[in-house]
Amino acid sequence: MTYKVLISDPLSEDGIFPLREAGDVEIVLETDLSKELLLERIPDFDALLVRSQTQVTREVIEQAANLKVIGRAGVGVDNIDLEAATENGVIVVNAPDGNTNSAAEHTMAMLTSLARKIPQAFYALKQNRWDRKKYVGVELKGKTLGIIGLGRIGAEVAARAKGQRMNVIAYDPFLTEEKAENMGIGYGTFAEVLQAADFITVHTPLLKETKHIINKEAFAMMKDGVQIVNCARGGIIDEDALYNAIVEKKVAGAALDVFEQEPIHHHKLLELPEVIATPHLGASTIEAQKNVAIDVSHDVITILRGGLAQSPVNIPSVPQEVMKKIEPYFYLSEKLGAFLARLGNEVVEEIWIYYAGDLAEIEVTPLTRNTVKGLLKRHLGDHVNTVNAAFLAEKKGITIHEQKTSSTKGFTNLLTVETKSKSGKRKVAGTLLNGLGARIVKVDHYSMDVVPEGHMVLIHHKDQPGAIGRVGSLLAKNDVNIATMQVGRTEIGGDAIMMLVIDKQLEQHELDQLQELTDIYHATAVDL
C-alpha cells in the first residue's frame, strides 16, 4: 500500500529525507496553497505536513476523508484545530525536542554576550568609538546561574553552564533534591534560587501561574547587580518591572530573545544600554529546522504504518463503544487530578487511581491518562494532553498506579485519586450523580459534596464554635462572596475542613489573612 503525504509549507529537504526513502510513501510538495485549493486537494491524502503557514481548520479536516495524521514541524500547534482532528480520528504530532539544542545554545550565547557586553562594544566600534574601559564585563566562571524551569532546555543550559565552571542552582516544580544531585547542580525553592543567583535564566512554559513570575517582588529578592536572560516565552518576566529594576540599578543587565507582544517596535527596554536583544531566534538554526522536520517525518511514517507516535498532541481515536461509556467521566477525572495538583507544592512521586462500581467494568486507560493530565497541567499547561500525559509523568519521575475495586462505598461509581510525596499522601474522590453531574465526595478522609469547578478555598481548621463565622466575616470584609460551603469532620471538636466556593479568585494576602485567624490551620486556593 502507498500512502500519500501532502507537504503544504516549506520544510528542510534534509528533514523530509525519511519520507523520501520510505518505499510506501508518495510525497507531494504544494506550498502556498489557497484555502480553496487546499480543500480541493486534501481528500486525496493520508497525511499532511505543515509549519505555521497552513491553517488546518475544521473545514479542512472534515473535508479530508482519508487523513490519518497531521504533522507540525515545530512545537506549537496553534494553526491546527485539535478538537476537530480528535473528533475525526486524526492524530496530530509535533516536534517538541527538535529545537532543544538550538534554544540552549542561544541562551548561552545571550548569557555570554550579556556578561561581556559584546553587542554594546560592537555597536560602539560601528560608530568609530574605541571604548575599552566602558565595556568591562564579568567572567562566568565561579558565578551562580539560577535556572527557573528545568525541562529539556533548562537541563541542557545547566550542562553547558557547568562546562563554563559556573555554579548552577535550579527550581522546577518536578525537581527533587535527588535529581538535582544526580545532575551535579544545586536544588532550591523559587525564592532561594532568586536570592542565590548572579545570573538568572527562565525556561518555563507561559501559563497562568508563570505569567510575570519574575515581577517586582521577585526582583526585590534578587542580589543587587543580578543579570537576567529570557529565551523562553515573552510574559514570564514583567517587562515594566524589569525596566524599573534596571533603571534603579537593581538589575545590571538583561538579554531578551522574546517579548510579551511580538514583533516589537520602539520598545522602551531597548532604549536602555544595559539591555541586549534578538528577534525570537531561539530555534532559528539550520539544524533545528532540519531536526523538527525529521522528527515529524518519522512520526508520520510510524502512524501510517499502524505504530505509536513519539510526540502525539491530541487524543487518538478509540472504539466508539468504549468512548461512549467513558466520555461522561472525562470531566470528573481531569478535575480530580487538577484538584490534587493545587493542594501543595511538593514534588509528586506516585499517583494512584482507583476505579469502583461501573468504572471497574470498562476500559479506563484513557481516564487514567486524563487524570494525570489534570495533575500535570498546572505546571506544564497545554503541552500535556491525554496522549502524552503518562509519558511526561514518567519523564518527571512520577509512577502511575491503576487499580479496580468492587468497594463503591455506597456510590454507583467512584473514582478516587491519591498522590504520594515526601510529606505524605493526599486523596480526593469523585462520582457522577444522576441528573446532577460531577461531584467531589471526599477530600482526604473527610466527606464532601462539592461541584468541581470555579474558585474554591479549602480550609483546614479546628472544629470549634465561631471558626466558620470568622472565615465568613473576613471574606465579607474583603468583598468576597461565598456561593456554597461544605464542612467535613471526623469527630466533634477535632480537626475538620471546610470547602468554600467563592465568586472570585483569592489573592495571596487574603489567604494569609485566613491562616492568621484563630483555629485555622491552613487555607489553600483551588481554582478549577
C-alpha positions as CSV (number, residue, x, y, z in Angstrom):
1,M,0.0,0.0,0.0
2,T,1.2,3.5,-0.8
3,Y,0.4,6.4,1.4
4,K,0.1,10.0,0.0
5,V,1.7,12.8,2.1
6,L,1.0,16.5,1.3
7,I,3.6,19.0,2.4
8,S,2.0,22.4,2.2
9,D,4.6,24.6,3.9
10,P,8.3,24.9,3.1
11,L,10.3,22.3,5.0
12,S,14.0,21.4,5.1
13,E,14.8,18.9,2.3
14,D,17.1,17.0,4.7
15,G,14.2,17.0,7.2
16,I,11.9,15.1,4.9
17,F,14.5,12.6,3.8
18,P,12.9,9.9,5.9
19,L,9.7,10.3,3.9
20,R,11.6,10.2,0.6
21,E,13.4,7.0,1.4
22,A,10.2,5.2,2.6
23,G,9.2,2.9,-0.1
24,D,5.5,3.1,0.7
25,V,5.2,6.9,0.8
26,E,4.4,9.3,-2.0
27,I,5.3,12.9,-1.3
28,V,3.5,15.9,-2.9
29,L,5.0,19.3,-2.4
30,E,2.5,22.1,-2.9
31,T,3.2,25.2,-0.8
32,D,1.3,28.5,-0.7
33,L,-2.0,26.7,-1.4
34,S,-5.1,28.9,-1.1
35,K,-7.8,27.8,1.3
36,E,-10.0,26.8,-1.7
37,L,-7.2,24.8,-3.3
38,L,-6.3,23.0,-0.1
39,L,-9.9,22.0,0.4
40,E,-9.9,20.6,-3.1
41,R,-6.7,18.7,-2.7
42,I,-6.8,17.4,0.8
43,P,-9.3,14.4,0.3
44,D,-6.6,12.6,-1.7
45,F,-4.0,12.5,1.1
46,D,-3.3,10.2,4.1
47,A,-1.0,12.7,5.9
48,L,-0.5,16.5,6.0
49,L,2.8,18.1,7.0
50,V,2.8,21.8,7.9
51,R,4.7,24.5,9.7
52,S,2.9,27.7,10.8
53,Q,1.7,29.0,7.5
54,T,-1.1,26.5,6.6
55,Q,-4.3,26.9,8.6
56,V,-5.6,23.4,9.2
57,T,-9.2,24.3,10.1
58,R,-12.2,22.2,11.0
59,E,-13.4,22.6,7.4
60,V,-10.1,21.2,6.1
61,I,-10.1,18.3,8.5
62,E,-13.7,17.4,7.8
63,Q,-13.0,17.5,4.1
64,A,-10.0,15.1,4.4
65,A,-11.8,11.8,4.1
66,N,-8.5,9.7,4.1
67,L,-6.5,11.8,6.5
68,K,-4.8,9.8,9.3
69,V,-2.2,12.2,10.7
70,I,-1.2,15.8,10.7
71,G,2.5,16.6,11.4
72,R,3.6,20.1,12.6
73,A,7.3,20.6,12.1
74,G,7.7,22.7,15.2
75,V,6.5,22.9,18.8
76,G,3.2,24.9,18.6
77,V,0.0,23.7,17.0
78,D,-1.9,27.0,17.1
79,N,-2.7,26.6,13.4
80,I,-4.3,23.2,13.7
81,D,-7.9,22.6,15.1
82,L,-7.1,19.9,17.6
83,E,-10.7,19.3,18.6
84,A,-11.7,18.7,15.0
85,A,-8.8,16.4,14.5
86,T,-9.6,14.4,17.6
87,E,-13.3,14.2,16.7
88,N,-12.4,12.9,13.2
89,G,-9.8,10.4,14.4
90,V,-6.8,12.3,13.0
91,I,-3.7,12.1,15.1
92,V,-1.7,15.3,15.4
93,V,2.1,15.1,16.1
94,N,4.7,17.8,16.6
95,A,8.4,18.1,17.4
96,P,9.0,19.3,20.9
97,D,12.6,18.1,21.1
98,G,13.9,19.3,17.7
99,N,14.9,22.8,18.8
100,T,16.2,21.9,22.3
101,N,19.9,22.2,21.4
102,S,19.4,25.4,19.4
103,A,17.5,27.1,22.2
104,A,20.0,26.1,24.8
105,E,22.9,27.3,22.7
106,H,21.2,30.6,22.0
107,T,20.6,31.0,25.8
108,M,24.3,30.5,26.4
109,A,25.2,32.9,23.6
110,M,23.0,35.5,25.1
111,L,24.4,34.8,28.6
112,T,28.0,35.3,27.4
113,S,27.2,38.3,25.4
114,L,25.4,39.9,28.3
115,A,28.3,39.2,30.7
116,R,30.9,40.6,28.3
117,K,28.8,43.4,26.8
118,I,29.6,42.2,23.3
119,P,26.7,43.8,21.4
120,Q,27.3,47.2,23.1
121,A,31.0,47.1,22.3
122,F,30.4,46.1,18.7
123,Y,27.9,48.9,18.2
124,A,30.5,51.4,19.6
125,L,33.0,50.2,17.1
126,K,30.4,50.6,14.3
127,Q,30.2,54.2,15.4
128,N,34.0,54.5,15.3
129,R,34.4,54.6,19.1
130,W,37.2,52.6,20.8
131,D,35.8,52.3,24.3
132,R,37.7,49.5,26.1
133,K,37.2,50.9,29.6
134,K,33.5,51.4,29.1
135,Y,32.8,47.8,28.3
136,V,34.5,45.9,31.0
137,G,32.5,42.7,31.6
138,V,32.4,39.9,34.2
139,E,33.5,36.3,33.9
140,L,31.0,33.4,34.1
141,K,33.5,31.2,36.0
142,G,32.6,30.9,39.7
143,K,29.3,32.8,39.2
144,T,26.0,31.2,40.2
145,L,23.4,30.6,37.5
146,G,19.9,30.3,38.7
147,I,17.6,28.3,36.3
148,I,13.8,28.7,36.7
149,G,12.4,25.7,34.9
150,L,14.5,22.5,34.4
151,G,12.8,20.9,31.4
152,R,14.6,19.8,28.3
153,I,16.1,23.2,27.5
154,G,16.8,24.2,31.1
155,A,18.7,20.9,31.7
156,E,20.8,21.5,28.5
157,V,21.6,25.0,29.7
158,A,22.6,23.6,33.1
159,A,25.0,21.2,31.5
160,R,26.6,23.9,29.4
161,A,26.9,26.3,32.3
162,K,28.7,23.7,34.3
163,G,31.1,23.5,31.4
164,Q,31.7,27.2,31.9
165,R,32.6,26.3,35.5
166,M,29.5,28.1,36.8
167,N,27.7,27.1,40.0
168,V,24.2,26.1,39.0
169,I,21.1,26.1,41.2
170,A,17.6,25.4,39.8
171,Y,14.0,25.5,40.7
172,D,11.3,23.3,39.0
173,P,8.1,22.0,40.4
174,F,9.1,18.5,39.4
175,L,12.7,18.7,40.6
176,T,13.8,16.8,43.7
177,E,17.0,17.1,45.7
178,E,18.0,13.6,44.5
179,K,17.5,14.5,40.8
180,A,19.5,17.8,41.3
181,E,22.3,15.9,43.0
182,N,22.5,13.4,40.2
183,M,22.8,16.3,37.7
184,G,25.5,17.9,39.8
185,I,23.5,21.0,40.4
186,G,22.0,22.8,43.4
187,Y,18.3,22.5,44.4
188,G,16.3,25.4,45.8
189,T,12.9,26.8,46.1
190,F,11.9,29.6,43.8
191,A,12.9,32.2,46.3
192,E,16.1,30.5,47.2
193,V,17.2,30.4,43.5
194,L,16.4,34.1,43.1
195,Q,18.4,35.0,46.2
196,A,21.5,33.0,45.3
197,A,21.9,33.7,41.7
198,D,24.3,36.1,40.0
199,F,22.6,35.3,36.6
200,I,19.1,34.1,36.2
201,T,17.6,32.4,33.1
202,V,14.0,31.3,32.7
203,H,12.8,28.1,30.9
204,T,9.2,27.6,31.8
205,P,6.1,27.5,29.6
206,L,3.9,30.6,29.7
207,L,1.0,29.6,31.9
208,K,-1.4,31.4,34.2
209,E,0.9,30.5,37.1
210,T,4.2,31.5,35.3
211,K,3.0,34.8,33.7
212,H,5.0,37.6,35.3
213,I,6.6,35.1,37.7
214,I,9.6,37.4,37.5
215,N,7.9,40.5,38.9
216,K,8.6,43.4,41.2
217,E,8.5,41.2,44.3
218,A,10.9,38.7,42.6
219,F,13.4,41.4,41.7
220,A,13.3,42.6,45.3
221,M,14.5,39.1,46.4
222,M,17.5,39.1,44.0
223,K,21.1,40.2,44.6
224,D,22.0,43.7,43.6
225,G,23.6,43.6,40.2
226,V,21.9,40.4,39.0
227,Q,21.7,39.8,35.3
228,I,18.6,38.3,33.6
229,V,18.2,36.1,30.4
230,N,14.9,35.2,28.8
231,C,15.0,32.9,25.7
232,A,11.8,31.1,26.6
233,R,8.5,32.9,26.4
234,G,7.5,36.6,26.5
235,G,5.4,37.3,29.5
236,I,7.3,35.2,32.0
237,I,9.1,38.4,33.0
238,D,7.1,41.5,33.8
239,E,8.7,43.9,31.4
240,D,7.6,47.0,33.3
241,A,9.1,45.6,36.5
242,L,12.3,44.7,34.6
243,Y,12.6,48.2,33.2
244,N,12.3,49.8,36.6
245,A,14.7,47.3,38.1
246,I,17.3,48.2,35.5
247,V,16.8,51.9,35.9
248,E,17.1,51.6,39.7
249,K,20.4,49.6,39.3
250,K,18.9,46.5,40.9
251,V,19.5,44.6,37.7
252,A,22.8,45.2,35.9
253,G,21.7,43.8,32.6
254,A,19.1,41.8,30.6
255,A,19.3,39.6,27.5
256,L,15.9,39.0,25.8
257,D,15.0,36.9,22.8
258,V,11.2,37.1,23.5
259,F,8.7,39.8,24.3
260,E,5.1,39.9,25.5
261,Q,4.0,41.4,22.2
262,E,5.8,40.4,19.0
263,P,7.0,41.8,16.7
264,I,8.2,44.7,18.9
265,H,8.5,48.3,17.7
266,H,10.2,51.1,19.7
267,H,10.2,49.0,22.9
268,K,11.3,51.0,26.0
269,L,13.6,48.2,27.2
270,L,15.7,48.6,24.0
271,E,16.3,52.2,25.0
272,L,18.4,51.0,28.0
273,P,22.1,50.4,27.3
274,E,22.0,47.5,29.7
275,V,19.7,45.5,27.5
276,I,20.6,43.3,24.6
277,A,18.0,41.5,22.5
278,T,17.3,39.3,19.4
279,P,14.1,38.9,17.5
280,H,13.0,35.4,18.8
281,L,15.9,33.5,17.3
282,G,16.0,30.6,19.8
283,A,15.0,27.9,17.3
284,S,16.3,29.7,14.2
285,T,19.2,27.4,13.1
286,I,19.5,25.2,10.1
287,E,19.9,22.2,12.3
288,A,16.8,22.9,14.3
289,Q,14.7,23.4,11.2
290,K,16.0,20.1,9.9
291,N,15.5,18.3,13.2
292,V,11.9,19.2,13.7
293,A,11.1,18.1,10.1
294,I,13.0,14.8,10.7
295,D,11.1,14.1,14.0
296,V,7.7,14.8,12.4
297,S,8.6,12.7,9.3
298,H,9.4,9.7,11.4
299,D,6.2,10.0,13.4
300,V,4.1,10.3,10.3
301,I,5.6,7.2,8.8
302,T,5.1,5.3,12.0
303,I,1.5,6.3,12.3
304,L,0.7,5.5,8.7
305,R,2.1,2.0,9.2
306,G,0.0,1.5,12.3
307,G,2.5,2.3,15.0
308,L,2.5,4.7,18.0
309,A,3.9,8.2,17.7
310,Q,6.6,9.6,19.9
311,S,5.1,13.1,20.2
312,P,1.4,13.0,19.8
313,V,-0.5,16.1,20.7
314,N,-4.2,15.0,20.7
315,I,-6.2,12.0,21.8
316,P,-6.0,9.1,19.4
317,S,-9.3,7.6,18.3
318,V,-10.8,4.8,20.4
319,P,-13.6,2.4,19.6
320,Q,-16.9,4.2,19.6
321,E,-18.5,1.8,22.2
322,V,-15.6,2.5,24.6
323,M,-15.7,6.2,24.2
324,K,-19.5,6.3,24.8
325,K,-19.0,4.6,28.2
326,I,-16.0,6.7,29.4
327,E,-16.9,10.1,28.0
328,P,-19.1,11.1,31.0
329,Y,-16.2,10.6,33.3
330,F,-13.6,12.7,31.4
331,Y,-14.6,16.0,33.0
332,L,-14.5,14.5,36.5
333,S,-11.2,12.7,36.1
334,E,-9.4,15.8,34.9
335,K,-10.8,17.9,37.7
336,L,-9.8,15.4,40.4
337,G,-6.2,15.5,39.1
338,A,-6.2,19.3,38.9
339,F,-7.6,19.5,42.4
340,L,-4.8,17.4,43.9
341,A,-2.2,19.5,41.9
342,R,-3.3,22.6,43.8
343,L,-3.2,21.1,47.3
344,G,0.6,21.6,47.7
345,N,3.8,22.4,46.0
346,E,5.8,19.3,46.8
347,V,7.0,17.0,44.1
348,V,4.6,14.2,43.4
349,E,6.3,10.8,43.4
350,E,3.4,8.5,42.8
351,I,-0.2,8.7,41.8
352,W,-2.8,6.0,42.5
353,I,-6.1,5.9,40.6
354,Y,-8.9,3.6,41.9
355,Y,-12.0,2.7,39.9
356,A,-15.0,1.3,41.6
357,G,-18.6,0.3,40.6
358,D,-19.4,0.8,36.9
359,L,-15.9,2.1,36.3
360,A,-14.4,-1.2,37.2
361,E,-16.2,-2.9,34.3
362,I,-14.9,-0.8,31.5
363,E,-11.6,0.2,29.8
364,V,-10.3,3.1,31.9
365,T,-6.8,3.8,30.5
366,P,-8.0,7.0,28.7
367,L,-9.4,8.2,32.1
368,T,-6.1,7.4,33.8
369,R,-4.3,9.5,31.3
370,N,-6.8,12.3,31.6
371,T,-6.4,12.3,35.4
372,V,-2.7,12.5,35.1
373,K,-3.1,15.3,32.5
374,G,-5.2,17.2,35.1
375,L,-2.4,16.8,37.7
376,L,0.4,17.9,35.4
377,K,-1.4,20.7,33.6
378,R,-0.8,23.2,36.5
379,H,2.9,23.2,35.6
380,L,3.0,22.1,32.0
381,G,0.0,23.8,30.5
382,D,-1.3,22.8,27.1
383,H,1.9,20.9,26.4
384,V,0.4,18.0,28.3
385,N,-2.6,16.1,26.9
386,T,-4.3,12.8,27.3
387,V,-2.0,11.0,24.9
388,N,1.4,12.2,26.3
389,A,0.4,12.6,30.0
390,A,1.8,9.2,31.0
391,F,5.0,9.7,29.1
392,L,5.5,13.1,30.6
393,A,4.8,11.8,34.1
394,E,7.4,9.1,33.6
395,K,9.9,11.7,32.5
396,K,9.2,13.6,35.7
397,G,9.7,10.5,37.8
398,I,6.1,10.0,38.7
399,T,4.9,6.4,39.0
400,I,1.3,5.8,37.9
401,H,-0.8,3.0,39.5
402,E,-4.2,2.0,38.3
403,Q,-6.5,-0.3,40.3
404,K,-10.1,-1.5,40.1
405,T,-12.1,-2.5,43.2
406,S,-15.6,-3.6,44.0
407,S,-15.8,-1.3,47.0
408,T,-18.0,1.6,46.0
409,K,-18.8,3.0,49.5
410,G,-22.4,3.4,48.6
411,F,-21.9,5.0,45.1
412,T,-22.8,3.6,41.8
413,N,-19.4,4.6,40.6
414,L,-16.4,6.1,42.4
415,L,-13.2,7.5,41.1
416,T,-10.5,8.0,43.8
417,V,-7.2,9.7,43.1
418,E,-4.3,9.6,45.6
419,T,-0.9,11.2,45.3
420,K,2.2,10.5,47.3
421,S,5.0,13.0,48.1
422,K,7.8,13.1,50.7
423,S,5.4,14.7,53.3
424,G,2.7,12.0,52.8
425,K,-0.4,11.3,50.8
426,R,-3.3,13.4,49.7
427,K,-6.6,12.0,48.3
428,V,-9.7,13.1,46.6
429,A,-12.7,11.1,45.4
430,G,-15.5,11.9,43.0
431,T,-18.6,10.5,41.4
432,L,-21.3,11.2,38.9
433,L,-24.8,11.8,40.3
434,N,-27.7,11.2,38.1
435,G,-29.0,14.5,36.8
436,L,-26.5,16.5,38.8
437,G,-23.2,15.7,37.2
438,A,-19.7,15.5,38.7
439,R,-19.2,15.8,42.4
440,I,-16.2,15.7,44.8
441,V,-17.4,13.4,47.6
442,K,-14.2,13.0,49.7
443,V,-11.1,15.1,50.4
444,D,-8.5,13.0,52.3
445,H,-10.7,11.3,54.9
446,Y,-13.4,14.0,55.1
447,S,-16.8,13.5,53.3
448,M,-17.8,16.4,51.0
449,D,-20.4,17.1,48.3
450,V,-18.9,19.8,46.0
451,V,-19.2,20.5,42.3
452,P,-15.5,20.5,41.0
453,E,-15.5,23.9,39.2
454,G,-14.9,27.6,39.8
455,H,-12.9,29.3,42.6
456,M,-12.6,27.3,45.8
457,V,-10.9,27.6,49.1
458,L,-10.0,24.5,51.2
459,I,-9.5,25.4,54.8
460,H,-8.2,23.0,57.5
461,H,-9.3,24.1,60.9
462,K,-10.2,23.0,64.5
463,D,-13.9,22.2,64.9
464,Q,-14.7,24.9,67.3
465,P,-17.7,27.3,67.6
466,G,-17.0,30.6,65.7
467,A,-14.4,29.2,63.2
468,I,-16.8,29.3,60.3
469,G,-18.1,32.7,61.3
470,R,-14.6,34.2,61.5
471,V,-13.9,33.0,58.0
472,G,-17.2,34.4,56.6
473,S,-16.6,37.7,58.2
474,L,-13.1,38.1,56.9
475,L,-14.2,37.2,53.3
476,A,-17.0,39.7,53.6
477,K,-14.6,42.3,54.7
478,N,-12.5,41.6,51.6
479,D,-15.7,41.8,49.4
480,V,-15.6,38.1,48.6
481,N,-19.0,36.4,48.2
482,I,-19.4,32.8,49.3
483,A,-21.6,30.8,46.9
484,T,-21.6,27.5,48.8
485,M,-19.9,25.9,51.8
486,Q,-19.3,22.4,52.9
487,V,-17.9,21.3,56.2
488,G,-16.4,17.9,57.0
489,R,-15.2,16.4,60.3
490,T,-14.4,13.1,61.8
491,E,-15.2,13.9,65.5
492,I,-16.7,16.8,67.5
493,G,-14.0,19.3,68.5
494,G,-11.3,17.6,66.4
495,D,-9.7,18.5,63.1
496,A,-12.1,19.5,60.3
497,I,-12.1,21.0,56.8
498,M,-14.4,23.5,55.1
499,M,-14.7,23.9,51.4
500,L,-15.9,27.2,50.1
501,V,-16.9,28.0,46.5
502,I,-16.5,31.8,46.1
503,D,-17.2,34.3,43.3
504,K,-13.6,35.4,42.6
505,Q,-10.1,34.2,43.0
506,L,-8.4,35.0,46.3
507,E,-5.1,36.9,46.4
508,Q,-2.2,35.6,48.4
509,H,-2.6,38.2,51.1
510,E,-6.2,37.2,51.6
511,L,-5.1,33.6,52.0
512,D,-2.5,34.8,54.5
513,Q,-5.2,36.6,56.5
514,L,-7.3,33.5,56.6
515,Q,-4.5,31.5,58.0
516,E,-3.9,34.0,60.8
517,L,-7.5,33.5,62.1
518,T,-8.0,31.6,65.4
519,D,-8.5,27.8,64.9
520,I,-7.5,28.0,61.2
521,Y,-4.5,25.7,60.4
522,H,-4.2,26.2,56.7
523,A,-6.0,27.7,53.7
524,T,-5.4,26.7,50.1
525,A,-6.9,28.3,46.9
526,V,-8.1,25.7,44.4
527,D,-9.1,27.3,41.1
528,L,-10.8,24.9,38.7
